[in-house]
Amino acid sequence: MFLRKLLSLVDCLLMVYHRVMSGLRKFSSA
């Protein structure tokens, strides 16, 4: 149960991380 919650949390963090990274790339290239 705890492991599943941890995995979903990591998945959410990865999604946010990728979004931030693409945003930073757009921001730095602009």
C-alpha positions, 0 to 999 in steps of 0.5 A: 500500500505504502509502496504504491503511494510512493510510486504515484508520488514519484510519477507525479514528481517526474511529470512536474520535473519534465514540465519545468524542464521544458518550460526552462528550455523555452524560457532560456531559448527565448 
